[in-house]
Amino acid sequence: MTDAEQDGYPAVDSRNGFGPGRRTLLAAARVLAGGGSILLGLYLGSMNATAYEAEWNVSVFSGVLIVGGTTLIAQARQRPRASRAGWIAGAAVGAVGLLASIVTPVQETCCDAVWVVSLGLPLPWTTGHGDTWSQAVGEAWRGTWDPVSAIANAIFWAYAGMLVAVVIDLIRRAK
């Protein structure tokens, strides 16, 4: 039975666990998460734009939040069905990006005497200081970390993966 036929038969949907109430709740959750992402992205983007020195990573983070939130809201009305290629590409981008952001050091030096190494892209989630670069990286791994920035990085890479999946599906449907 196709999706169009199932939409006409609510009993078939409810037997499979996808009743109208569940679809409404999922759509509402998508709209709330998307709206919250858009508001957070606009807030962070405006705060970064008014800062004395705007940081590129905060701009990228807020841009992905805005586009990802808009995509979630746009997909709330329909049943998003990603193709296998979209799922694979989106999951690969999300997983590889998250792993790369965990181990990628963003280096800064101060006065050629102290190394400061921050881990995490786009937002650093831990920072270490040391006399040498390797000492600073070791301290960053052993030191305290910011759970909010770590969760924000995971959300960023999940949105990036979702956007890649949506773009691949749009390209495949256009062909």
N, C-alpha and C positions, 0 to 999 in steps of 0.2 A: 504494500500500500504506500502511495506517495505521500509527501507532506501535505499537499493540497487536499488529498482525500481524507487524511487524518484530521485536518483542521475542521472538516465538516462533521466529524464524529467525535464529540468530546468523550464518549464512553471508552473509545479505543485509547485515547490519550491518558485517561485516568487509570486504566488497567495497567499501563506501562509505567505509571508513576509520574507522568508529565501532565497532570491535570491543569485546568485553567488557573487555579489558585497558585500552584507552584510556579507557573510561568509568570504570573503577575508579580509574585514575590521576587523572582530572579530579575525581572525587568526593573522593579523598584530598587533593588540592590545595585544594579548596574548604573541607574540614574544617580543614586546617592553617591556611589563611589566615584563616578565620572564628574559629578558636580563638585564634590570635595576636592578632587584632583585639580580641576580647573581653577577653583578658588585659591588653593594652595600655590599652584603654579603662578597665578597672577600676583599673589601677595609676594612670593619670593622674587619674582621678576621685577616688580616695582621697587622692592627694597634694595635689590641689587643695582638697579638702574640709578637710584638716588644716592648710592654709596659713593664715597670719594674715589675709591678704586674698585670698579666693577670686576668681578671675577667671572671668567669664561665658563667655569664648571657649574656655577650656580645658574648662569643663563641657559646652558644646555639642559640642566636638570629641570628648570622651570618650563622650558619649551617642550620637553618630552612629556611632562605632566599635563600640560595644556592639550597637546595633540592626543595623548593617550586618553585623557578624560573625555574629550570630544568624541573620540572613536567609541568609547564605552557607551556614551549616551546615544550615539547614532545606531549602535547595534542593539539597543534595548528593545526597540520595536520589533525587530525581526529575530528569528532564531539564527544566530551565527553558526555557520557550519564551515569550518576550515577544512581544506583538502589535506591529504596526507603530506604533500610537499610543504604546505603552509605550516602545519604542525611541526614537522621536522626542522624546517628552517627557523621558525620562531623559537622552538625549544633550544636549538643549537646556539642562536644568538644570545638568548637569555643565559644559558648555562656557561658558555665560553666567556661572555662579558662579565658575569658575576665572578667567575674564577679569576679572570684577568684583573678585575678590580681589586680582588683580595690580595693578590701578590705583586701588583704593580706599584713600585715606589715612585712617589713624586718627590723629587729632591729639591732642597733649598739649602744654601750655605749662608752662613753669617760670619763675616770678618775672617774667613779662611781658617778659623780655629775651631768652630763648632759646626758639626753636621746636623741638620734637621731633616728627617725623612718621614714623610707622611704616606700611609698606605690607604688606597681606596680611590676609585674613580666612579662617578664624578665628585663625590663628597668624601673627604678623608675621614676614616673611622678610627684611626690610631696614629700616634705620632711618637717618634723616638729621637733622642738627642745623644750625641756621642762625639768623641774625639776623631773617630774615623767613620767612614760610610758604613762599614759592616757592623761596627759597634752600634750605630744609630738604628740600623735595620733590626738587629737583635733586640734592642730595647723596645722598638716599636712592636715586635711580636710578643714580647714578654710583658709589656706594660699594659695599662688600662686602655680600654676601648670604649667608644661611644655607641651604645646600642641603637640610638635613634638614627645616627648616620648609617650604621650597618643595615638597618631595616629600610631606610630610604634608598640605599644602593640596590637592595634586592627588588624594591618596587620599581626603581628606574629600569633595571635590566628586564624585569617582567613586562613592563610597558614597551620597551624597545623590541623584545621578542614578539609581543602581540602586534605591534605595528608592522614588523617584517612579515608576519603571517598574513595580515590583512592585505598588504601590498602584493604579495605573491598570489593571493587568491584573486585580487582584482585583475592582475595581469593574466592569470589563467582563464578567468571568465571572459576577458576581452578577446581572447583568441578564438 
